[in-house]
Structure formats: structure tokens, C-alpha cells
Amino acid sequence: MLKLTLAIPSSPSSLPTSPSLQNQLKPNGIINFKPKRLKPNYPLSLAQPPTSLSLFYFNLYLQFYVKAGDMHGATNLFNSMPQRTLISWTILMSGYAKHGPVDATLLLFVDMLYNGSVRPDPFVYSVVLRACAELKNLSFGRGIHSHVLKRAGVVDGFVEKALVNMYASCARLGDAVGVFDGIQKPDLVACCSLLSGYMKNGLEEEGFGFFLEMISDGVELDAFVFSMVIKGCANLENLEFGKQIHCCLFKMGFGSCLFLDNSLMDFYAKCGDLEGLRQVFSGMYEKDLVSWNTLIMGYVHNKLYLKAVKVFRILMEEVSECDDFAITGILKAINCLGNLDLGREVHGYIIRVGLESNHHVICSLLDMYIECVNHDKSNPRDMIPLKLYNYFEGRKFDGYFVASMLKWCSLQSNLDTGEVFHSLIIKLDLKYDPYVISSLIDMYSKCGISEAALRVFQRVEDPGIAAWSTLISGFCYNGCYAQALGLFRKMQFNSIEANEFTFTSVLLACLALNDLRKGRELHCNILRTGYGSNVSVINMLVHLYSDLWHHKQALKLCSLISDVEISWNTLLKACIKAKDSEMIHKLLGRIQLDPNSACDILNSCANPVLLNVGTQAKAYTTKREYHLIPCGRQLSNQHVFRM
């Protein structure tokens, strides 16, 4: 370890007066100072007692290192100091709290207490509490709180705000509120700490209430407060309250804040208000890459993949550059479109701009090729560029790469290669990665070996919803519907909350078993857990009720989602099967038929009683410019209409 011994003469007149050094010594700290140039010019005998001036320069040089982020050099200088003052300890602890490792701040604080030469002041306590908040170390933070209460005169505004932040970061909102209520005049920093705690811990509604209290108390709001509230609205998809916040920040003069505009775009995208998303983007005075990326991801989030591709092309024409976040976003859209040619265009751009060494980009690119190549060909592996495989040679495989290759094995039903990656998972100790384990379970299920998938699942110590959903889906995939329902019951006994993928798989099992009673029980469970308006779940319920002769109940569910997202053909076929002419009559005025569905209606109206419905169906087909093709008395669903 390098020992830096600084010789500082006791007389200020004998200090070096180099112009370059004087230019570097600024009143606000060393802005242009380079720590590597710190060299001892005068030998100092440590037998001499350090003077206040020499300690001042030691602390000054210590601050130089900390400001430059050189914590190793700062520690070496700190260890070589003949005497350490409270300022010395504070500078080094603040440096570790800012630059890391953060836990070194706590160790330094303990060392300072055992040293006994100095006593911490309120600022030191606030630094240590900030480190506890960063590490989410509740026990140490509570110890600091007790230590502060035992000492008189050290509890000030710094300490109180740091305590609120520490308890909020550690998800102890009750304790945070208790400390906050004890502050006589809470300022914006204290309010932000508590508000951030509400938002980070999933208590957005309580956070909204506290935000309204801040307004009524006359607290001056800033852009950071509005960004937290907007994010909370996005998490809850609370469009109405978010629009009110939008109006409020516009009235308060934040209408041209780029940071807030990007937050608003994300909010409107997650709430599905694409018109609001476009209006915010079009009205921005300036746009950065975050703005474009948010617009692209907003369209991807709402499954408008072609629009996302269009925006990406406009970005390349107007800005002529993008970052790795935009690339991963557009590759996700291409995955869903299955457009391999477009994916290859993006791959060419990645090579041109030098992003082929970016790990996230390469993983997304590999995933795109896996999703988009034609797996029915003899060797689809040849369609994936060899360089993508070469990128991972000599590197440590991560969970994302292993999961992607397991997906490849699932699509190919390639059990041998899948077992190789299973061995690799054990070797790399990736068995705790939920994404990898779910992909492994899916691989065995798609290869038709449900028993192996179950064995992998049983070895997971604490399986989450991803593993449960994949296993249940796998049993349904292999026709083991009764076992899938049994697994769902076990999942409920373990207090695991189902998601949309779990519900759709279990509803499929109920449909395959013709178990209407169990399907209704699941419907009640879906309503209780908040998935009563989920598009995938509602369409699966419509399919269940339609196929099990309850098409009227299925029609009631259609009011919960927009008409363009409903599987109308399933419901229409159920009405035709039940010979419900009244229901068919209602559907004709509501839905947009395809030629096959129109043909089914016309075939079902082949009697005088349903002449009115048949006439309307014929008028509908004429209006849509479907032209009849003579094909005999029995009409074929595939060759009746042409457009």
C-alpha cells in the first residue's frame, strides 16, 4: 500500500506559490485538480505535532481524491494522516456513500466510534443514514436512530430527513410517517422522501393523498415531485388523475420541461391513451433520444408494432442515430411481427454503428432470430449469423443467453441440445434464475416430457408465479388438463397469486374438460384478483362460455373490453350453433365480419323464419363488397367470398 507523506511547513510564507497550483485551488473545491499529480514536495517528520494548517491541507487533499472518485487514493491518504479530525472522517464517509462501496461507510462509522477521538455530528449521522437507505439495512439504521436519540442536540433537519428517507427506503412507511410527523416545518426534501417511499413500495393511492396534502399545505412543488406522481399514475393506469396532474404542472410553468414530458409520454402509453401520447410528443419544444425511445416503446406496449417500426424509421431519418435502448425496443417489435427481413436490416445498422459488442443488443438480436426464423426448415440454425454465436465464445454465459437457447430448443423440440443446456445451468449455478428455470420447464414440456418438467419444478426451493404458470401451461400443452387443474389448486394453497397467463391456461383446461362449474369458479377468482378486464383472459372466458352453450353470458363479457379486441368469430359460431337468431341480429350491427363468418350466417339462415337476418347478412356482404362465387348448394367456407 502506498503511503503518501505530505510535508506541509508551518509557515504559510514557505508554501509553494506555483501559478498552476494557485489556479487549481478554487474556493468551491478543486475543479481542475488531478489527484495523480499529488506528490510530496517536503519531507514531514511525523515526530513533529501536526499543526492546524497541516491538517487543513491533509483534509483538502483528501477532498481532492474524493471529488475525483479515487477512493483508493483517498483511503491511502487517510491512513497516512498523523491525526484525523471529524472533517477527515466525514469527507471519506461521504465519498464512500457517493462512489461506493456503500457498506464501507458503515464500517468507517463503526471504526470512528471505536476510535473515540471524535464524536459524530448531525451531518455524519445523515451520511450514514443515507448509506443505510441505499443498502436497505434497517437494523443498522435503527441503531443509528437509537444512538441519535440518546445524544442531546444532534437531531436537526438533516438527521430527520435522513431518517424519513431511510425508513421509507426500507419499506417501513409507518416509522417514516412517525418521524415525518415529528418535524415542525417539513420542507420539500422531507416531503419528497416520504412521497418516494409511498411510490416505491406500491402504495400509490396513499402517495396521491399525501401529494394533495402537500398542495394544501402550500409546499412548493418541483419537477421531481411531479415525476413521481406521474409514475404512480402510470403504475395504476389511473388516466383521469394523471390528466389532472398534467393540467396542474402545465399551469405551474412546467409545460416545457423535457424530463416531465418524457414521463408524461410513458404515462399515456401505459394507460393506453395513444392520442395523448402523440399530443405530448408533437407538442415538445425539444426531443432527445429518451423521447423517441418512449414513443417507440409506447407503441410496442400497446401492440402497435408497425407504428413502432414507422417511428423508428423517422428517427433514423431525422436524428440519424439511436442508442441501445431504441435497438432493443424495435427488435422486440420485430419479434412480434415475425419479420426476419426487417430484423436483418436492423442487424446491419448494429454492425455499422459498432453496437455489436453491446451485450443487451446482441441478446435481443439473438432472441429476434430465434423468434423469426422458419423452424420448419431442415436446419434453421443456419439462418442465424455465426457471429452471434462467436460473440458468446470465451465469455461467461449469462441467464439471458441460456434462456434464449432453451427457447430455441423448445421451438425445435430439440431435447438433446436442451439437456446440454440443462447441464450448463447446473455448472453455472443458474438454478436460482426464475427466467432460466421457467425456460427449462417450458423446453421439457414442448419436448413432450411433462415428468421431466415436473422434476425440474420440484427442485426449485421457492418457485414463483413464472415457474408455476409455465408448468401449468406445459401440462395443458401435453393434454394433461386434469393434472393442470390440480397444480393450480396446489399453487393457490401456497398463496401464489395467479397472473393472466395462469388464468388463460387453467380456463383452457376447463374448456377441454367441459367443466363449466370450475370455469365459473375461476371467473369469480379472476374478478377478485383484478383481471376482469384483461384482454387475453376475457377472450378465453368468451371462448369457454361460447363452447359450453352459454353464449349470452359470453356476450355480457364483451362489454368489458373494446370491440376490436374481442374474438367475435367464436361468439358468432356459438350463436349459430344455438340457433339464436336474435343474438345474430344484434351482432350484425356491432361487429365487422370476415368472409367466412358471413358465410356461416348465410348458411344458418336457410329457413323462412330467419329470412330477416339472412337479408341483413346479404346486405352486409354487399356493403363490404364481398362477391358471391357460385359453388353449388353446399357453400364452402373457404371459397364463398372474394374481396
N, C-alpha and C positions, 0 to 999 in steps of 0.2 A: 504493500500500500504506500502510495506517495505521501510523504509528509511535507506539507508546504509551510515553511517557517518564514514569516514576514518580519522584516526588521523595520520598525517604524520609530524614527528618532523622536525624542520627547520635545524637541524644539520645532515649532511649525516652520521657522525660517530655513531649516535644513532639509525640508521636504523637497522632492524633485519638482521642478516647475516646468516640465516639458509641455510645450504648447499642445501637442497631440493629446496628452493626458488631461490637460485642462479642458480641452474641447469635449472629451468623453465624459467628464464629470458634470452631468446635468442636474439641476435641482430636483427633478422628478425621478431620479434614479438613472442608471446607466442605460441609455437607449442604444447607443452605438458601441457599447463596450463588448469586447470579445474575451471571454474568460481564458482562452488558451494563451493570451498574451500576459496573463498574470504571472509574473516571475519575481522572486525575492531579489531585491537590489541591495538590501542591507542586512547583514547577519545580526540577529537579535539573540542575545543571551537570555535564556529563559530564567536564569537566576535573578535577573532584574525584575522587580514587580511591575506588572503591566500598568500602564497609565490609562486614564480615561480616553486620551487621544488614540492610543494604540488599539484599545478595544473598539473604539468608534470605527477605525479603518478595517479591523477584522470583520465587524458586522457589515460594513459597507461592501467589502469584497465578497462576503458570504451572500449578500443580496444580489451581487452581480451574477454569481453562479446560478442562484435560484431563478432569477428573471430569464436567464438563458436556457433554463430547463436542464442544466447539467447537475443532476442531484448527486452523482458520484463524486464530482469535484467539490460540491458543497459539503458533502459528508467528510471528505478528507480534510478540508479546511476546518470544519467544525471540530474534528477530533484533534487537530493540532493547536487549537486555541489554548492559550495559557489560562484563560478564565472565561467562563461563559455567563453571559448576563441573560436576563429574561428576554431581551430583544433577540439574542442569538437563538435561543430555543424557539421563539415564535417564528422567526424567519425560516428556519429549517422545517418546522412542522407545517407551516403554510405551504412551503414548496412541495412537500410530500402529499399534502391534501390536494394540491392542484395538479401536479405532474405524475404522482404515483411513485411506487406502490402506496396506496392509501393506508393500508394497515400499518405501514411504518410510522404514520402519525400517532397511532395509539401506542405503539411501543416506545416512541420518543417521550410521550406524555408520562407513561409509567416510569421511564428512566429519570425524567425530571423530578418526579415526586420522590423517588428513592434517593436521588442526589441530594435533595434537601437544601441546596444553596439558594434556590429561588422559589417563589410561590407563584402559581399561575394567576393571571388576571382575567377579567371578563373576555378579552379578545382571544386568549388562549383557549378558554372553555368553548367559545363559539367555533374556533377552528376544529377542535377535537369533536364537537357535536356534529359539525358538517361532515367529518370523516365517518362518524358512526352512521349518519344518514346515507352516505354513499355506499357503505358496506352493509347496510341494514342490520347493524349489530345492536339489537335492542338492549341486551343485558349490559353491555359496556355503556351505552347511552344512559340507561337508568342509573348506573353507578355514578356517572358524571352529574346527573341531576341531583342525586343524594349529596354528593360532595359539594355542590354549589349551595344547596340549602343549608348545609352545616356551617358554611362560612358567611359571615355578615358582610354586606356591602359589595358583593361581586355579582349580584343579579341585576343586570341592566338590560337595556333594549337589545343589545347584541345577543346576550345569552337567551333571553326569552324567545326571540325569533328563531334562534338556532334550535331551541328545544321543540318549538312547534314544527319546524321542518323535520327534525329527527323522528319525532313520534309519527308524523304524517307519512314519512318515507318507510317507516317500519310497520305501516298499516294499523297503527294504534290511534285511530281517529278520536276515540273518547279522551285519551290522555292529551292529544293535541288540542282538542277543544277546551279541556280544563286549563291548560297553560295559556291558551289564547284569551279565555275569559278573564284571566288574571292580569292581562296587560291593560294599563289605564287608557292609553291612547294608541291603539294598534294602527300602524302605518300600512302603506301599500305592500311592503315586503312581507310583513306578518300575514296579511290577508292572502297574498299570493301563495305563501307556503301552505296555508290551510286549504285553500281552493285547489291547489295542485294535488294535495293529499286526497281530497274527495274524488277528483277525476282519475287519478292513478289507481285507486282502489275500487273502481267500479261503482262509486256512489254518485253518479252524475246528477240524479234528482236532488240529493242533498246539496250538491255543489251549486246547482241552479238557485236553490233557495238562499244559500249563503251569498251568491253573487247579487241577488236582489237586495239583500241586507246591506251589502257594500254600497249599492247605489243609493239606498235610502239614508245611509249614514254619511253620505257625501264624500266617500273615498274617491280620490282622483284616479281614474282608470287609465291603464296604458295598453299598448298593443299586445303585450304578453298575456294579460288577463283575458282579453277578448279571444285570443287564440286558444286558450284553454277551454273557454266556454263553447266556442265553435266546435272544437274537437269532441267535447262531450255531447253536443247535439248530433254530430256525425255518428258517434258510437251508438246512440239511442235511436238514430234515424228520426229525430224529432224535427220535422221540417218546419212546423209553424213557429216554434220557439227560435229556431235558427234564423228564420226570416226576420223576426223581431230584433234579434241581435245584429243582423246585417243592417237594418234601418238605423239602429242605435249607434253603431260605430260610424255609419256614414254621416249622421247628424253631428257627431262629436269630432269630425275632421279627420277620420282615419280612412277616408274613401280612396286615397291614393297610396296606401301602404302596401307594398308588394308582398310582404310577409303575410298580411291578413288576407289579401286577395287569393293567394295560393291556398290558404286554409279554407276560405270560403268555397273555392272550386272543389276541394276534397269533400267538404260537407255536402254540397249539392250532388256530387257524384254518388256518394254513399246513400243519400236519400232517394236516388233515382230521378231527381229533377234535372233532366238534361238541358232543358231550356234555361234554367237558372245557371247551370254550369257554363253554357255558351255565352250568356249575357255577361257574366263576370269576366270571362276570358276576353271577350270582344271589347269590354269597357276598360281594360287595364291600360294605364299610361305607358308602362314598360313591362316587358315579359322576359323572364330568364328561362333557363333550361328546366327549372323546377315547375314553372307554369306549363310548359309544353308536356313535360312528363306527367303532371297531374291530369291534364286533359286526356292524354293517351290512356292512362290507367283508369280514368273515369269511364271511358267508353268500354274498355276491357271488362271492368267491374260490372257494367250493365249489359254485357254480352253483345255489344255493337262492334264486332271485330273489324268489319270492313271500314267503319268510320275511323277506328283507331289507326288502321293502315293508311287511310287517306290523310289523317293529321300528321302521321309520321313522314309521309312524302312531302307535305307542305313544310314541315320543319326542316327537312333536308334542302328544300329549295330556298327558303327564306334565311335560315340561320347557317346552313351548310355544315353543321356539326351537331353531335349529340354525345351523351355520356353513357356509361354502362347501365344506368337505371333505365334510360329510354330503350336501349337494346333489349334488355331482359323483358321489358313490358311488351314491346312489339313482337318478340319471339313467343310470348305467351298467347298473344292474339293469333299468330300464325299457327300455333299448336292447335287451337280450337277450330281454325279454318281448315286445317289439314292441307295447306298449300305449300308443297315442297319447293316449287319453283321460286316463290316469293321468299321462302326461308333461305334458299341458296343466294338470292340477291343480297339479303342482309348479311349472310356469311362472307360474301365478297367485300362488303363495306367494312366488316370487322377486320378483315385482313389488311385492307388499305389504310385504316387509321391506327393500326397497331394495337387493337384490343384483344388479339388472340392469346395474349398472356394473362388476361383478366380471368380469374378463376370463376367468378359468378357468370360471366358472359359465356365461357366455354361450357359450363354445366348446363346453362339454359339452351345453348346451341345443340348440345348432345341430346337433351330432352326433346328438342324440336325434331331432330332427325328420327328419334325413336318413335315419336307420335305420328309423323307424316309419311314415312316410307311405306311402301306397299309390302305388308308382311306375308302376302300370298305368293310372292315370288320365291324362286328356289333358294336364293341366298341374299336376303335383303341387307345383310351386314355389309355387302359390297357397295351399297348405296351411301354408306356413311363414310365421309372422308377419313383416310388413315391418320391424318394429322390430329384429329380429335382423340384418337387412341394414344398417339405418340405423346400428346400433352401430359397424359397421366403416367407415362413411363418414368420411373425413377422418383415419382412423387408419392407421398403418403396418401392413399385413397381416403377420401372423406365419406361421410354418410350420404351426401347428395349423389355422388357418383355411383356408389353401391346400390342405392335405391333406384336410380335411373336404369342401371343394368338389370336389376331384378324386374323392373317393368318390361324391359326388352324380353327377358326370358318368359314373362307372363304372356305377352302378346304372341310369342313364338311357340308357347307350350314346350319350352326347351328345358326339360328337367335336369339334364346332365350339367349344363352350364349354371343353372340355378343352384345346384348343390355345391358347385365350386365357389360361388359367391357366398353361400351359407358358411362354408369353411373359412372364407376370408373375413366374414363378420365376427366369427369366434376368435380368429387370430388378431384382428384389430380391436377387439373388445368394443364392438359397436352394438352389443345386445341391449344397451340401455337407451338407444336412439329410437324413439317411437316411430319415426318416419321409416327407418330401415326395417324394423320389426314388422310394421304393417305391410311393407312391400314384400317381405319374405313370406308372410302368411298368404298374401294375395298370389304370389308365384306358385306356391304349392296348391292353392285352391284352383287356379286356372290350369294347372297341370293335372287336375282330377284327383289329387291325393289329399282329401279333406282330413284324413287321420294325421298326416304329417303337419298340416297347418295347425291342427288342434294341439299337437305335441309342442310346437314352437310357442303357441299361445300360453300353454300351461307352464312353460319355463320362465315366463315373464313375471317378475316379482309383483309389480303393481300395474297391471295393464290399464291403459287409459281408453277413452272413447274411440280413438283411432283404431286400436287393435281389436276392440270388441266389434266395431262396425265392419271392419274388413273380414273378420272371421264369420260373422252372421251372413254377410253378403256372399262369402265363398261357399257356405253351405247351401244357400239358395241357388247359386250358380250350378252346383252339382246335383240339384234336385232334392236335397235333404231338408225339406221345408219344415217338418216336424221338429227335427233337431235344431233348426234355426230359431224356432219359437221357444224351445227350451233354453237355448243360450240367451235369448232376450230376457227371459224370466230371471235367469241367474244374474244377468247384468243389472237388472232392477234391484235384486236382493243385495247386491254390492254397492248400491246407492250411486251408480254411474248414470248420469243424465244422458239420454239419447239425443242425437242430432238428426238433421234431415236425412242423412244417408242411412242411418239406422232405421228410421221410420219407413223409408221407402222400401228397404229390403224386407222388413217384417210384414208390411202390407202386401208385398208381392207373395210372401209365404201364405198369408191368409187367403189371398185370391186363388193360389194354386190348390189349397186345401178346401176351398169353398166354405171357409169358416167365417160366416158373417158376424156371429156373436163376438169372436175375438177381434174382428175388424172394427166393430163398434167400440169395443173397449179401448182399442188403440186410438180411435178417433177422439174419445174423451181425454186420453192421455196427451194427445197432440195439442188439444185446446188448452190444457192446463200448463203445458210447458212452453207455450208461446209460438208454436209452429203452425198455427191455424191459418196463416196467410202465406205460407211458403209455397212457391210455385210448384216445385217438384212433389211435395207432399200432397198438395191439393189435387194435382193431376193423378197421382196414384190413388187417392181416395175416390175420385171420379171414376177411374177405371174399375176399382173394387165394387162400388155400388152399381155401376152400369152393368157389369158382367154378372152380378148376383141378383138381378131383377129388381133393383131399387133405383131406377133412373131418375125418379122425381127428387129423391134425396141428393143424387149427383148434381141435378140442375141447381139446387139451392146452394151448393158449394161454389158454383161458377161465379157467384156474385162477389166472392172474396178476393179474386184476382182479376186482372184486366182480360178482356176478351181475346186479345192476340196471344195470350199465354195459355189458353185452355185447349185441351185435346178434344175438340168438338167431334171429331170423327168417331171416337169411342162412344160418346154420349148419343150421337145420332144413330149409330148401329144398334144401341140398346133400345132406343125408341122404336126403331123399325122392327126389332125382334119382338117387342111387347105390343106392336100394332097400335101405338099411341099416336093417333093422327093429330090430336090437339097439340101435343108436345112438338111434333114435327112442324106443325103450322107456326108455332111460336119461334122455333129455331130458325126457320127460313127468313124471318125478318131480322135476325140478330147476327147470324154467322155468315162467313164467306166460304162457300163450298168449293171443293175441288171437283174435277170431273167425275171421279169415282164415287164420291159421296152423292152427287146429284143423280148419278145413275142408280144408286141404291134406293133413293127416294122415289124415283120414277117407277122402278120395279115394284116397290111396296104399294104403290097407288093403283094397282091394276084391278080395281073394282069400283062400281058406281058410287059407293059410299064415300070413297076418298077422292072423288073427282075434283073437288075444290082444291085440295092440297096438291094433287097432280098438276092442275092447271097453273097454280102458282110456281111450282117447281119448274114447269116448262117455260114460264115467263122469266124465271130467274136465269135459266140456262141461256135463253135468248139474249137477255140483257148482258150477261157475261161473255157473250159471243162464243159459247160452246156450240159446235156444229155437229148435229147427229150424223152418224155414219150407219147406213143400213147394214145390219148384221143378223137378220133373222128375228124369230120370235123371242129367243132367249138372248138377252143382251149381255155382252161380255164386259166386265168391269174395266178391262184394260184397253178395249178398242171401241168404246162408245163415243167418246168426245175427242175432238182435237181443237186446239186453240189457234 
